[in-house]
Amino acid sequence: MALADDRIGLVTAPTRRPLPAHPKLHNPIVNFAELTDADWWKTDAVLCALGTTIKQAGSQAAFREVDYGHVMRSATLAKQAGCTNFVLNSSLGADAGSGNFYLKVKGELETALQGLGFDSLTVVRPSLLDGGPRPERRYGEEVGLWFGMHLNALIPKRYRPISTQIVAQAMLQAALAPKPGVQFIESEALIHSIGKS
């Protein structure tokens, strides 16, 4: 979406593996565990959807290193380079006081990001993400999506699966039209945030 948007001149996407080439794409290949200062951290806005699962990471500690450590290092480097606008894809139910490890880490990250002092910090908290087939099987996610598809009318809007396209669109909008301070966009409000500035 960002590459297709005429308002955006350059998209910098640091990744572990190369992305398909595009005239507007700068794609530094990085090791997120060893991020360092670089000219490309100087940007107008950061959109962060970095994350993993405990199963993929292999342990709670490894999960925390990715979902908290890597994100905080990225945010800190961007802030030090002069970025004023940070947009985070978090999770429905994120809460630093949660008894659920996943939601606790997400909540602690949200709190820590607020402490960095971005002029604009937008946190989107989607429910179960529906992005189509994945290369790896996630059985719990598949069951949740099946229920969401077949029992959608019975599920409160807050907990219904949400398209990754809608989340991406809301994040891009927050980057292009930043609001001062900290904004939280809950899952049920994500659809309504599209097209509003």
BELCOR-V668804 format. One record per backbone hydrogen bond with DSSP energy under -1.0 kcal/mol. CO is the residue of the C=O (numbers start at 1). NH is the residue of the N-H. E is the energy in kcal/mol with one decimal. If there is no record, write none. Layout:
# BELCOR-V668804
{{CO,NH,E} {CO,NH,E}}
This chain:
# BELCOR-V668804
{{5,8,-1.6} {11,26,-3.1} {15,30,-2.5} {22,25,-1.8} {24,11,-3.0} {26,13,-2.8} {28,15,-1.9} {31,34,-2.3} {38,41,-1.7} {39,42,-1.7} {46,87,-3.0} {48,89,-2.7} {53,57,-2.8} {54,58,-2.4} {59,63,-2.2} {60,64,-2.7} {61,65,-2.0} {62,66,-1.5} {63,67,-2.8} {64,68,-2.2} {64,69,-2.0} {65,70,-2.3} {68,72,-2.7} {69,73,-2.3} {70,74,-2.2} {71,75,-2.8} {72,76,-2.6} {73,77,-2.4} {74,78,-2.4} {75,79,-2.6} {76,80,-2.6} {77,81,-1.3} {78,83,-2.5} {79,82,-1.6} {84,120,-2.3} {85,46,-2.2} {86,122,-2.4} {87,48,-3.2} {88,124,-2.9} {91,94,-2.0} {95,98,-2.2} {100,104,-2.6} {101,105,-2.5} {102,106,-2.1} {103,95,-2.0} {103,107,-2.3} {104,108,-2.7} {105,109,-2.3} {106,110,-2.1} {107,111,-2.2} {108,112,-2.5} {109,113,-2.7} {110,114,-1.7} {111,115,-1.2} {113,116,-1.3} {114,117,-1.1} {119,181,-2.9} {120,86,-2.5} {121,183,-2.9} {122,88,-3.0} {123,185,-3.0} {124,90,-3.2} {125,187,-1.1} {126,92,-2.4} {128,162,-2.7} {130,164,-1.8} {138,142,-2.5} {139,143,-2.5} {140,144,-2.2} {141,145,-2.6} {142,146,-2.1} {143,147,-2.4} {144,148,-2.4} {145,149,-2.2} {146,150,-2.3} {147,151,-2.8} {151,154,-1.5} {156,159,-1.9} {162,130,-2.9} {163,167,-1.8} {164,168,-2.7} {165,169,-2.3} {166,170,-2.3} {167,171,-2.4} {168,172,-2.6} {169,173,-2.3} {170,174,-2.0} {171,175,-1.8} {172,176,-2.1} {173,177,-2.3} {181,121,-2.7} {183,123,-3.1} {185,125,-2.9} {186,189,-1.4} {187,190,-1.0} {189,193,-1.3} {193,196,-1.6}}
